[in-house]
Amino acid sequence: MTSFKPEKQLHPPEKGSDFAFPFLPYDIQLDFMKTLYTVIHSKGIGIFESPTGTGKSLSLTCGTLTWLKDYVKSMEEELHEKIARLRTEITRLEKENESSSDWISGQYNAMGQRKELDELNRFKQSIEEYQKHLLQMKDRAVLHKIRWEKNRPKDNSLMEEPLQQDVTIDEDDFLIPEESDGSDEEQDADHAKEENEYHPVQVIFCSRTHSQLSQVVSEVKETDHSKGLRLMSLASRQSLCINAEVRKLKTNTLINERCLELLNKGGKSKAGAGGDSEDGRSVKKRRKLAQSCPYYNQRAIEGLKNGILFEVPDIEDLVKAGKREQACPYYASRAAIPDVQVLMVPYQMILHRRTRQQSGIRLKDSILIIDEAHNLLDTISAIHSQEVQLEQLQQAKMHLSAYKARYFSRFSTKNLLRINQLIFIATRLGKMLSPDGGKPMGTKRSRMLETQELVLEADIFNLNLSDILAFCERSRIAQKVHGFAQRASPELLEQNKLSVRSKVGSTSKGSTGELKTLLKNLEEDYKCKSQKKKTGRPESKQAVVDVAVSNQENDQQMQTKAPVVNAIRPLINFLECLVEYGAGDSRVLLSFEEKDSSQAAMKYLLLNPGGKFEEIVQSCRSVVLAGGTMQPTEELTEQVFRNWRERVTIKSYPHVVPKDAVLPVAIGRGPTGKEFLFNFSNKQNMEMLDELQSTILNLSQVVPNGLVVFFSSYDFLDQFIRKLEESGNRSKLEERKKVFREPKTTGQVEKILTDYGRAARSITGAILFSVVGGKLSEGLNFSDQLGRCVVVVGLPYPNRTSPELIERMQYLDRSLSSAPGTSSAGNEYYENLCMKAVNQCIGRAVRHIRDYAAVILLDTRYCTGERIRRKLPVWITDRMECVERYGQSHGKMVKFFRHHKAKQVEEETQ
């Protein structure tokens, strides 16, 4: 169906109130919304840098939703006008044809007008049907709410979750369904129907975490845009599941698999392949034991979707409503996707194509907004990378072999072939990582291969990996084998280790011998299976009873033994990477461990993340990237938007705080004149560490409340702490401020931050030693007294000898050209990694308009390097002072904090 595109040029409103901004906007906020409005309407690409505390998220939502309302109104008005104009034109042509001698040309012109009118009428009808559908959903939601209020418990409490019965898994749950030879006519019909339906323009708002998305939703609720707005928040099962039995599982992978297992049982026949050998009573009993999820009820899910869609819910609202309605929030949120105006999603769900497709998200003609987009390319690379360890490959081979041996007689020949192929692949990849396999390494601890080299060297080039992966998805073999391995005794799994080596090929044979062995085994398997079919079903009623007894024993063992890790899933994910992504844009890194060979691993690396994002840009109407620190922006325009340079608009806004609220100072030398040059060659320079100690001691005397110091690495921080203790300066520092340091384990972070916050608000204050790129450098808020001064020690360049980094830099040098006299693309990427990390540390301070802080950059390169300064945030470079020695900055800081202290006292007395 041809969709109608309005031609009228829309112009952004002039006032903040016209954007439904809940407050009187600052000048930069108003300019932000107006520029955003123009970018979206012109189908452009926007890169916006606006510091934290400037109302960035609110500006994004208000500007976008204002355009969306104006666009829908303009489209409907223009559509009616054009239909009326065409009708008038057709009537005129028909009258002219009655009296014209050239009636053939007249009829031809009228025919073209009628065809266009028919298309527009069909489009108008699809809009009317969609609006009718929305009204029906609203009516159903109101009736559902009235019914709920009427039946609400008197104590106003939420309904308790139903008790989960113990679920007995019978043997058929582990079996693989036969392949279907049916046609795809039904799917094609559904696709054609979807194409003919009206699809409104959707806004897809992405951010890094669920908490950030929930904060944006709460801000939208405070605006007039929330009235009648259809908004839905998407999240993983781990966040939305309300089934107590499933939710208690520790990882998202286990939760996903258990959910799919329960859903697969709903309405499924349990008679099995040999149903005639079991009586009806046995079948009924097994059906009763195999319970499906009590919350997966289509009627309840539909009611939950209708009831929550118009209430602008965040994730917490969804979960509460799901418990109240006894309906699954996860599937209700996905059912709402076609009807929403705004989708709130974590950006991993959008940036990964397979996840996006499985979620049912439609990018075509949508507006994609990615907040916190400063690490977009690194995030895409991380999402599309996959590591598989030697130990996982060995586990996968062992579990698949035990699974195959247990159900061998009940598999079809085709399914048996796929299982043998998976065992073969796990064996060959494992051989490449084993100490006695692959090419001799000498003193090297890693190898970098192109994907074609890996496939050839592993001898899996003649296998159709796409067909194998299609089998894995259709059969859900990862879940089935994992469920089997969890319930099987360790002895059953262990006894298959030797048989795997003999069946799939010994390491002493060549690759050709292994393939011959595989084919021979398949022939023997087929003969054995055919023979068993002739003699009838091998399992008698007594065998079924024995299985039931065995299951009960396994249930008891499961409570005591450690949970079995799903080893098939990493292997399948790794194969998906090999199949899906271009060979020239990827590499595979083989890493070897001398002490523990089982920790050897191969990692798929995506070298061209921009290529994956180009697919998204091509689909979307408009793409907006926003962040508090988007510098350096050249990397994005060069790697992602080089084919759409004319569509790109870049805006960097200053901070909303007064100019005197931030004191950025770059210091090149310490109190005694020793130069600060924290590079690799000066790593063991004790004199410079002494100078750093003196500088921090002086800062702790001047800075009130909280002082946060970022080091380039954990090793450098450890070295500094040791030097601080050996010199006796640790005790001096603790006399002035209580000392904290970033923990290396995530579990201690919350306690350290709580203790630091309490100490920072005290009279003496506190100092926190952290690491750039660590657990405290991004996403945490050191506002007000928690961070009156942020210090960045040196430039945190990553390890240039890393094989991964070397390969990425070489790839960029080959694929991207650089201007004469400028740094190469690889070096530019290397420098940008460092500066983005610095900018994130700087962004931890000054979080709102009444906040103030000093930002100290300790390294002479901040003073002498123009390229480095240019990559700092605009609101820092506009105010930054470079001083040769610390003494020159000391007086500035004393004056800075004295001024704000007096200002604060004055405000409190008024």
Salt bridges, closest charged atoms under 4 A:
GLU14 OE1 - LYS34 NZ 3.04
ASP31 OD2 - LYS651 NZ 3.38
GLU89 OE2 - ARG92 NH2 2.34
GLU94 OE2 - ARG114 NH2 2.89
GLU96 OE2 - ARG92 NH1 2.43
GLU116 OE2 - LYS82 NZ 3.26
GLU149 OE2 - ARG152 NH2 2.97
GLU161 OE2 - ARG247 NH1 3.68
ASP170 OD1 - ARG286 NH2 3.22
GLU171 OE1 - ARG406 NH2 2.92
ASP172 OD2 - ARG286 NH2 3.39
ASP172 OD1 - ARG410 NH2 2.74
ASP173 OD1 - LYS268 NZ 3.75
ASP173 OD1 - LYS270 NZ 2.73
GLU179 OE2 - ARG474 NH2 3.66
GLU194 OE2 - ARG362 NH1 3.81
ASP224 OD1 - LYS227 NZ 3.85
GLU245 OE2 - ARG258 NH2 2.70
GLU257 OE1 - HIS482 ND1 3.11
GLU261 OE1 - ARG258 NH1 3.00
GLU278 OE2 - ARG286 NH1 2.71
GLU302 OE2 - LYS305 NZ 3.20
GLU316 OE2 - LYS320 NZ 3.51
ASP317 OD2 - LYS221 NZ 2.79
GLU325 OE1 - HIS144 NE2 2.58
GLU325 OE2 - ARG324 NE 3.17
ASP339 OD1 - HIS133 NE2 3.13
ASP339 OD2 - LYS305 NZ 3.66
ASP365 OD2 - LYS5 NZ 3.62
ASP371 OD1 - LYS56 NZ 2.75
GLU372 OE2 - LYS56 NZ 3.72
GLU372 OE1 - HIS374 ND1 3.94
ASP378 OD2 - LYS836 NZ 3.57
GLU457 OE2 - ARG447 NH1 2.96
GLU473 OE1 - ARG354 NH2 2.97
GLU494 OE1 - LYS497 NZ 3.15
GLU514 OE1 - ARG428 NH1 3.14
GLU514 OE2 - LYS431 NZ 3.69
GLU523 OE2 - LYS527 NZ 3.60
ASP525 OD2 - LYS404 NZ 3.61
GLU539 OE2 - ARG406 NH1 3.93
GLU539 OE1 - ARG410 NH1 3.25
GLU539 OE1 - ARG537 NH2 3.55
ASP555 OD1 - ARG487 NH2 1.84
GLU576 OE2 - ARG354 NE 3.38
GLU580 OE2 - ARG353 NH2 2.65
GLU593 OE1 - ARG445 NH2 3.55
GLU615 OE1 - ARG353 NH1 3.53
GLU615 OE2 - LYS612 NZ 3.26
GLU635 OE1 - LYS836 NZ 2.94
GLU638 OE1 - ARG645 NH2 2.92
ASP660 OD2 - HIS899 NE2 3.26
GLU687 OE1 - LYS674 NZ 3.51
ASP690 OD1 - LYS723 NZ 3.62
ASP718 OD1 - ARG741 NH2 2.44
ASP718 OD2 - LYS744 NZ 3.16
GLU725 OE2 - ARG730 NH1 3.21
GLU734 OE2 - ARG730 NE 3.11
ASP755 OD2 - LYS751 NZ 2.91
ASP755 OD1 - ARG758 NH1 3.23
GLU778 OE2 - ARG208 NE 3.97
GLU778 OE2 - HIS374 NE2 2.77
ASP784 OD1 - HIS848 NE2 2.69
GLU804 OE1 - LYS603 NZ 3.54
GLU804 OE2 - ARG808 NH2 3.75
GLU807 OE2 - ARG587 NE 2.93
GLU828 OE1 - ARG867 NH2 3.00
GLU828 OE2 - LYS871 NZ 2.85
GLU831 OE2 - ARG867 NH2 2.92
GLU831 OE2 - LYS871 NZ 2.80
ASP851 OD1 - ARG788 NH1 3.02
ASP859 OD2 - ARG861 NH2 2.96
GLU866 OE1 - ARG869 NH2 2.79
GLU881 OE1 - LYS892 NZ 2.89
GLU884 OE1 - ARG669 NE 3.63
GLU907 OE1 - ARG850 NH2 3.13
